[in-house]
């Protein structure tokens, strides 16, 4: 009991927690000191005037209560300075809209503090630049900007895309115009009745290449679909330079558009001598004589031609 009696004596008579704090209630220069630490630094005080900045003796974190403030005003202050030079800032409650962007440290907002976002969605700038939730989880869709907004859209056209990112080119979607120079091109060209009745060049099959390039003819097939009656007149047909020499052997009128049945013909480069290739010139289906309509001919045809576009080497 002697130890407890001693503790209570020191607390009640001296105002001291042995070895740590002192409870005082002593007034110095208008400041009532209520609590000090074991080093004699003030931890809690009251008064009608907040201590002047740079005053010594107040522990960092010391609380000062201004007893002379008006109703509705905050009277509690905390020392944010040092023991050697105090600096008391008023303790205030955080009200609505009190925390501004400048008050938040960089990288201080964690994901846990963000409002929940629907799974598979993302935040984008919306109308009036306001944050807007964009659903981006539709299977096989991609994000595309349209000049104003970011949209989740389905891939369409020549390719499709799966949910795992695999892209598939559709059947018959790769055209010759998509191929690089020197790659084998294969085109299909339809011939109407009006084409078949055209003199000299029945149809241009491959347009003239750009300046500095030439066409290398590989082969072609002509599929003729007979209808009602054969065409009359005409002459030998071949494939060659539009307005120039033939590059292939010939098919007679009787075996081509003058035939009273379907026909499939193949044209290949002449093999008896080297062909002269002409730069920047188109390829066409040529006829030595113009075909005519006996009044009921209605046949059509299709040419499948293989070729390459090659540069003229310097």
C-alpha positions as CSV (number, residue, x, y, z in Angstrom):
1,X,0.0,0.0,0.0
2,X,2.9,2.3,0.6
3,X,3.7,2.4,-3.2
4,X,0.1,3.3,-4.0
5,X,-0.1,5.9,-1.3
6,X,3.0,7.5,-2.7
7,X,1.6,7.6,-6.2
8,X,-1.6,9.1,-5.1
9,X,0.2,11.6,-3.0
10,X,2.3,12.8,-5.9
11,X,-0.7,13.0,-8.2
12,X,-3.0,14.8,-5.8
13,X,-0.5,17.1,-4.1
14,X,2.2,17.6,-6.7
15,X,0.2,16.9,-9.9
16,X,2.8,14.5,-11.3
17,X,2.7,11.0,-12.9
18,X,6.0,9.6,-11.7
19,X,8.6,9.5,-14.5
20,X,6.3,10.8,-17.3
21,X,3.7,13.6,-17.0
22,X,2.9,16.6,-14.8
23,X,-0.6,18.0,-14.3
24,X,-0.1,21.7,-13.4
25,X,-2.9,24.3,-13.9
26,X,-0.3,27.0,-13.6
27,X,-0.7,30.3,-15.5
28,X,2.3,31.9,-17.2
29,X,2.0,35.0,-19.4
30,X,-1.7,34.5,-19.8
31,X,-1.4,30.9,-20.8
32,X,-2.7,28.3,-18.3
33,X,-0.4,25.2,-18.6
34,X,-2.4,22.1,-17.9
35,X,-0.1,19.3,-18.8
36,X,3.7,18.8,-19.4
37,X,5.8,15.8,-20.4
38,X,8.7,14.5,-18.4
39,X,11.0,16.9,-20.2
40,X,9.0,19.9,-19.1
41,X,7.5,20.6,-22.5
42,X,3.9,21.8,-22.6
43,X,1.4,19.2,-24.0
44,X,-1.9,21.0,-23.2
45,X,-2.7,24.6,-22.4
46,X,-5.5,27.1,-22.5
47,X,-5.8,30.9,-22.8
48,X,-7.5,33.8,-24.5
49,X,-4.7,34.4,-27.0
50,X,-2.9,31.8,-29.1
51,X,0.8,31.7,-28.4
52,X,2.9,33.7,-30.8
53,X,4.7,31.7,-33.5
54,X,8.3,30.8,-32.7
55,X,7.6,30.7,-28.9
56,X,9.7,28.0,-27.3
57,X,8.6,25.3,-24.8
58,X,5.5,23.8,-26.6
59,X,5.9,20.2,-27.6
60,X,5.2,19.4,-31.2
61,X,1.6,18.3,-31.3
62,X,0.7,20.4,-28.2
63,X,-3.0,21.3,-28.0
64,X,-3.9,24.9,-27.1
65,X,-7.6,25.7,-26.4
66,X,-8.6,29.4,-27.0
67,X,-11.3,30.1,-24.4
68,X,-12.2,33.5,-25.9
69,X,-13.6,32.4,-29.3
70,X,-17.2,33.2,-30.3
71,X,-20.0,30.7,-30.6
72,X,-19.7,28.4,-33.6
73,X,-16.0,29.1,-34.0
74,X,-13.2,26.5,-33.6
75,X,-11.0,27.1,-30.5
76,X,-8.6,24.2,-30.6
77,X,-5.1,24.6,-32.0
78,X,-2.2,22.2,-32.6
79,X,1.5,23.0,-32.7
80,X,2.7,22.0,-36.2
81,X,6.0,23.7,-35.5
82,X,8.8,22.5,-33.2
83,X,9.5,22.6,-29.5
84,X,12.0,25.4,-30.1
85,X,9.6,27.4,-32.3
86,X,5.9,26.8,-32.1
87,X,3.4,27.3,-34.9
88,X,-0.2,26.7,-33.9
89,X,-2.7,25.9,-36.6
90,X,-6.4,25.8,-35.9
91,X,-8.0,22.3,-35.8
92,X,-11.0,22.3,-38.1
93,X,-13.5,19.7,-39.2
94,X,-13.5,18.8,-42.9
95,X,-16.7,20.0,-44.5
96,X,-18.3,19.4,-47.9
97,X,-16.1,20.4,-50.8
98,X,-13.2,21.3,-48.4
99,X,-10.7,18.8,-49.9
100,X,-9.5,20.2,-53.2
101,X,-7.2,18.5,-55.7
102,X,-4.2,20.4,-54.4
103,X,-4.8,18.9,-51.0
104,X,-4.4,15.3,-52.2
105,X,-0.8,14.0,-52.6
106,X,0.2,12.4,-55.8
107,X,-0.4,8.6,-56.0
108,X,-2.4,8.9,-52.7
109,X,-5.8,7.6,-54.0
110,X,-5.9,3.8,-54.0
111,X,-8.2,1.6,-56.0
112,X,-10.2,0.8,-52.8
113,X,-11.2,4.5,-52.7
114,X,-12.7,4.5,-56.2
115,X,-16.4,4.1,-56.7
116,X,-17.3,0.6,-57.9
117,X,-17.2,0.2,-61.7
118,X,-19.3,-2.4,-63.5
119,X,-17.2,-5.5,-64.3
120,X,-15.8,-5.3,-67.9
121,X,-16.3,-1.5,-68.0
122,X,-13.9,1.4,-68.0
123,X,-14.0,5.1,-67.3
124,X,-13.8,7.5,-70.3
125,X,-14.4,11.1,-70.9
126,X,-18.1,11.7,-71.8
127,X,-20.4,14.6,-72.5
128,X,-19.1,17.9,-71.1
129,X,-15.8,15.9,-70.3
130,X,-17.5,14.2,-67.4
131,X,-16.1,10.7,-66.4
132,X,-18.4,8.1,-68.0
133,X,-18.6,4.4,-67.6
134,X,-18.1,2.5,-70.9
135,X,-19.1,-1.1,-71.2
136,X,-16.2,-2.8,-73.0
137,X,-16.8,-6.5,-72.3
138,X,-18.9,-7.5,-75.4
139,X,-17.2,-10.6,-76.8
140,X,-15.1,-10.0,-79.9
141,X,-15.5,-6.3,-79.9
142,X,-12.8,-3.6,-80.0
143,X,-12.4,-0.1,-78.8
144,X,-12.5,2.5,-81.7
145,X,-12.4,6.3,-81.6
146,X,-14.9,8.1,-83.8
147,X,-13.4,11.5,-83.6
148,X,-15.6,12.4,-80.6
149,X,-16.0,9.4,-78.4
150,X,-14.5,6.0,-77.7
151,X,-16.9,3.2,-78.7
152,X,-16.9,-0.6,-78.3
153,X,-17.8,-2.0,-81.7
154,X,-18.0,-5.3,-83.5
155,X,-15.3,-5.9,-86.2
156,X,-17.0,-6.1,-89.6
157,X,-15.9,-6.4,-93.2
158,X,-13.2,-8.7,-94.4
159,X,-12.1,-10.1,-91.0
160,X,-13.7,-11.3,-87.7
161,X,-12.1,-11.4,-84.3
162,X,-12.7,-14.0,-81.5
163,X,-12.9,-13.3,-77.8
164,X,-9.3,-14.7,-77.5
165,X,-8.0,-12.1,-79.9
166,X,-7.7,-14.5,-82.9
167,X,-8.4,-12.7,-86.2
168,X,-9.7,-14.6,-89.2
169,X,-9.8,-13.4,-92.8
170,X,-13.1,-14.2,-94.4
171,X,-13.3,-16.5,-97.4
172,X,-12.6,-14.8,-100.8
173,X,-11.9,-11.5,-99.0
174,X,-8.3,-11.0,-100.2
175,X,-8.3,-9.2,-103.5
176,X,-5.5,-8.6,-106.0
177,X,-5.5,-4.9,-105.2
178,X,-4.5,-5.7,-101.7
179,X,-1.4,-7.6,-102.7
180,X,2.1,-6.1,-102.9
181,X,4.0,-5.7,-106.1
182,X,5.7,-8.9,-107.4
183,X,3.1,-11.0,-105.6
184,X,0.9,-13.2,-107.8
185,X,-2.4,-11.5,-108.5
186,X,-5.5,-13.5,-109.7
187,X,-8.5,-11.5,-110.9
188,X,-11.9,-12.5,-112.1
189,X,-13.5,-10.4,-114.8
190,X,-17.1,-10.8,-116.0
191,X,-17.9,-10.3,-119.7
192,X,-21.4,-9.2,-120.6
193,X,-23.1,-9.5,-124.0
194,X,-22.2,-5.9,-124.7
195,X,-18.5,-6.7,-124.0
196,X,-18.5,-9.7,-126.3
197,X,-19.9,-7.5,-129.1
198,X,-17.1,-4.9,-128.7
199,X,-14.6,-4.6,-131.5
200,X,-10.8,-5.2,-131.1
201,X,-10.5,-5.1,-127.3
202,X,-13.4,-7.0,-126.0
203,X,-12.5,-6.1,-122.4
204,X,-9.5,-4.7,-120.5
205,X,-8.6,-7.4,-118.0
206,X,-5.8,-5.7,-116.1
207,X,-5.4,-1.9,-115.9
208,X,-2.1,-0.3,-116.9
209,X,0.3,-0.3,-113.9
210,X,1.9,2.9,-112.5
211,X,4.8,4.6,-114.1
212,X,8.0,2.5,-113.8
213,X,6.1,-0.8,-113.7
214,X,5.1,-3.5,-116.2
215,X,2.7,-6.5,-116.1
216,X,3.9,-10.0,-116.4
217,X,1.2,-12.2,-117.8
218,X,1.1,-15.8,-116.3
219,X,-2.0,-17.5,-117.6
220,X,-5.7,-17.0,-118.0
221,X,-8.9,-19.1,-118.4
222,X,-12.0,-18.1,-120.3
223,X,-15.3,-19.7,-119.3
224,X,-18.0,-19.1,-121.8
225,X,-21.7,-19.6,-120.9
226,X,-23.7,-20.3,-124.0
227,X,-27.3,-19.0,-124.0
228,X,-30.0,-19.3,-126.7
229,X,-27.7,-18.8,-129.7
230,X,-24.1,-18.5,-130.6
231,X,-22.6,-15.2,-131.7
232,X,-21.8,-14.8,-135.3
233,X,-18.9,-13.1,-137.2
234,X,-15.9,-12.4,-135.0
235,X,-12.4,-13.6,-135.4
236,X,-9.6,-15.3,-133.5
237,X,-9.3,-14.2,-129.8
238,X,-6.2,-13.9,-127.7
239,X,-4.9,-12.0,-124.7
240,X,-2.4,-9.3,-125.3
241,X,-1.4,-5.7,-124.8
242,X,-4.4,-3.3,-125.2
243,X,-3.9,-1.8,-128.6
244,X,-0.8,-3.9,-129.2
245,X,0.6,-7.4,-129.9
246,X,-0.9,-10.7,-128.6
247,X,0.9,-12.5,-125.8
248,X,-0.9,-15.9,-126.1
249,X,-2.0,-18.4,-128.7
250,X,-5.4,-17.9,-130.3
251,X,-8.8,-19.4,-130.0
252,X,-10.9,-19.4,-133.1
253,X,-14.4,-17.7,-133.2
254,X,-15.9,-21.1,-133.8
255,X,-14.3,-22.5,-130.6
256,X,-15.1,-19.4,-128.5
257,X,-18.1,-17.1,-128.7
258,X,-19.2,-18.6,-132.0
259,X,-19.6,-22.0,-130.4
260,X,-23.2,-23.2,-129.8
261,X,-22.3,-24.7,-126.3
262,X,-20.4,-23.8,-123.2
263,X,-16.7,-23.7,-123.4
264,X,-13.6,-23.4,-121.2
265,X,-10.4,-22.1,-122.8
266,X,-6.9,-21.7,-121.4
267,X,-4.5,-19.0,-122.6
268,X,-0.8,-19.2,-121.8
269,X,2.1,-17.1,-123.1
270,X,3.5,-18.0,-126.5
271,X,6.4,-20.4,-126.2
272,X,7.9,-20.3,-129.7
273,X,9.8,-17.1,-128.9
274,X,10.3,-14.6,-126.1
275,X,7.4,-12.2,-125.6
276,X,8.2,-8.5,-125.6
277,X,6.8,-7.0,-122.4
278,X,5.6,-3.4,-122.6
279,X,5.8,-1.1,-119.6
280,X,2.9,0.8,-118.2
281,X,0.4,-1.0,-120.5
282,X,-2.9,-2.8,-119.8
283,X,-3.8,-6.4,-120.7
284,X,-7.0,-7.2,-122.5
285,X,-9.0,-9.8,-124.3
286,X,-8.6,-9.1,-128.0
287,X,-10.4,-10.2,-131.1
288,X,-9.4,-10.1,-134.8
289,X,-12.9,-9.4,-135.9
290,X,-16.0,-8.0,-134.2
291,X,-18.7,-10.5,-133.1
292,X,-22.3,-9.9,-134.0
293,X,-25.6,-10.9,-132.5
294,X,-27.9,-13.0,-134.7
295,X,-30.7,-11.4,-132.6
296,X,-31.1,-14.1,-130.0
297,X,-27.5,-14.6,-128.7
298,X,-27.4,-14.0,-124.9
299,X,-24.2,-15.8,-123.8
300,X,-21.8,-14.3,-121.2
301,X,-18.3,-15.2,-120.0
302,X,-15.8,-14.8,-117.2
303,X,-12.0,-14.5,-117.4
304,X,-9.7,-15.6,-114.6
305,X,-6.3,-14.1,-115.1
306,X,-3.0,-14.5,-113.2
307,X,-0.3,-11.9,-113.4
308,X,2.4,-10.0,-111.5
309,X,3.1,-6.3,-111.3
310,X,6.9,-5.8,-111.5
311,X,9.1,-2.7,-111.3
312,X,11.5,-1.8,-114.1
313,X,14.9,-2.2,-112.7
314,X,17.3,0.7,-113.2
